[in-house]
Amino acid sequence: MDKLIAFLKDNKITEVECVISDMTGIARGKIAPVDKFIDEKGMRLPESVLLQTVTGDYINDEIFYSLLDDADIDFVCVPDDSAVFMLPWIVEATAQVIHDCYDRMGNPIELSPRNVLKKVLKLYEDKGWEPVIAPEMEFYLTKRSDDHDLPLKPPIGRSGRPEAGRQSFSIDAANEYDPLFEDMYDWCEAQGLDIDTLIHEDGSAQMEINFSHGNPLALADQVFVFKRTLREAALKHDVCATFMAKPVTDEPGSAMHIHQSIVDKKTGKNIFTKEDGTQSQLFLNYIAGLQTYIPELLPLMAPNANSFRRFLPGTSAPVNLEWGIENRTCGLRIPESSPQNRRIENRIPGADANCYLAIAASLLCGFIGIEKNLRPSTPVSGRANESRTNNDNYLPVTLEEALMAMQESEAGIEYLGQSFITAFVAVKQAELENFRRVVSSWEREFLLLTV
């Protein structure tokens, strides 16, 4: 806490936003004057905060009270002095501090997404290993609109025209939004976010930001903060930024690709590579773990009904669990690299996923593969988009199917805990019920006068 207090005083902070991530990735918490924050050394929040849906509703009462104290008591939120970020878009000097959640006895709250990631990282720590990841975040810029029934459209760029056609990797198309991205880069630098390259993706006004590789928890915090930072930069320029997995019909979806490798802390070497520079058995075990357990934990990587629109046949997203060298049609791509940098790119997670949970799930699947000495399928060299690995080991095609698989996942329950699995599934089922109540524009267009 001394380090944090010194930071607040050195930067003349007047307000502190005390935040945690809920199941959906929304920042929940309190805003406090800096003196009050220092005096209280954290905050308290009701347990129910972690059981809110994306609409702010709660799960059904029976499950709610089976998971929480009947009195809906508070839990303790303790600031992490390594997760402090300036908020440069606010006039007053304001800092955002990410907190960890504990019960009154000092035990980590099992429902906290950040604690879930820390639990998975502890598995690696006990082995003397350290995972290294590098997230890639795709997103769309769109015109602002207050009519949710209207399709999203590309914003007007510097040229005074909206983007037309496919502009993948176009420098000029990305430069259309230079003023916005200049603010984004400035604000990310002020916050210490380690972003690397900006790329124009396939969709109209669809972009990708790559993060430099590093510690999974630190990078999950950075992605969590980046999403808000980009939205704020977009709003300043009268544009919206969205991380929906499939925001625009007939346009590519947005992913959160996660590059991952594991370093032996004693030797500093990548355990995916043998001494002679070839791939290790642990590397193959890890791939097999992803192939075997992603179907059981898919909702942590594709958490919304909209997430599964990204997986529809004919889309650019991989709808398989195949693996291959430099093969972007595979769900698990192995980029060409030096032996020490050998890694796996998990291309399944959507940009809409809670970054803590998607990273935790990916690392956990690979870990179990190593633990169980699993064997992967044969690598694919051609197109893999229509493949379903091992026939009975495939990606669920709807959120309903995926939630059923997760609810019954013995591995999920063993490693993440029954309470977390029950809570997450309940939150997503509540959101799904809410989604089903909404009559879509497709139904009005094609059914209104024909059935």
C-alpha positions, 0 to 999 in steps of 0.5 A: 500500500505504501507504493500505491500511496506514494504514486497517488501523492506524486501524481497529485491524484484527487479521485480514485476509481476502485474497480473489479471485473464482474463475470461479463468484464464490466468494471464495477466499483466505487469512486472515492476522494483520494484521502478516503481511499487512503484511509480505508485502504480499499473498499467493500462491495456486496457479493451480488455484484459478481452475479450481475448480468450484462443488463444489470439483472441477477440470476434466479433466486434459488441459485443466487442464495445457494451461492451467497449468504442470505444477507447478501453481505459485503466482501473485501476489495483490496487494491493491487498496487501493480494494477494502477492506471491514470485516466488521462481523459478525465479533467481532474487527476484520477487513477483507476485501481484494480482490486482483488476480492476476499471474504472476511476471513481473507480467502479469495472470492471464488467468483471473481474473474481475476481470482480465477486467473490467479488460481490457474497461474498458481498451477503453473507456479507450483510447477516452476513455470511461468506462462507468457502471453500476447493478446491481439484485440480486434474491434470495430469503429462505427457511427454513433446511433441511438436506434438499436434496430438500425444496422451499424455503419462505418464512421466518416473518416478524415476524407469525409467519406465512410469506408467502402470495400475490404481494406485489410492491412491498408495504411491509408484506411487506418489513417482515416482515423488518425486523430482518434488513434493518436489520442488512444496511443497517448492515453495508453502510454500515459497508463503504461499499456504495452500496446504494439502494432495497429492493423486494419483488419478485413471488416469496414473500419475494423482494426486490431491492436497487438499487445507485447508479450508478457505476464498473463495477469498484467496483460489481462489488466491491460486489456481490461483497461484498454477496452475502456480507453479505446471507447473513451477515445472513440467517444471524444471523436464522436465515434463508437468502438465496439468489441462485440464478436459479430457487430455487423452482418456479413462482415468478419467477427472480432477475436481476441487471439491469445499467443501463449508459451511457457517458460521454465523459471529456473532455466529461462527456457521455453518448455515447448522446445527441446535442447536441439530446437525441435518441438517438445512433447510438452508442446504437443501435450499442451495443444492436445489439452486445448483441443480436448477442453476448449469445448467444455470451457468455450463460454469463457471464450465465447460468452454471449449469444452474439459470440456464436454468430462469429462461428457461423459456416463461411465466416473468416473465424476458425470453427475448428480445433485443428492445429497447423504451422502458419495456418490461419484456418486452424483454431490453433495456429503455430506461428513460425518463430525461433525455437525459443519463441515457439508458441501457440495462437489460440484463435477461438476467443472472441473480443467480447470475452472477459479477458481474465476468464478467456486467458485463464481458460486457455492456459488451463486447457493446455495445463490439463493436456500436459498433466494428462499427457494427452496427444493431439491430432495430426497437424493440418497443412491445408484448409481446416475451416470445415473440420471438427477434430476427432469427430466427437470433440468439436466446438459447440455451435450455440451458447445453449449447447456450450453452457450445458457442456460447461455445466457438466465439465468435470475438469472445470469443476475440479480446477475452477470450483463448483461455485464458479462454474454454477455462477458463471453458467447461471449468469449466462443463462439469465442473459440468454433468457433476456435475449430470447425475449427480444423480437429481432428485426429479421422476425419482423421483416420476414415473418410479419406479413408472411406466416 
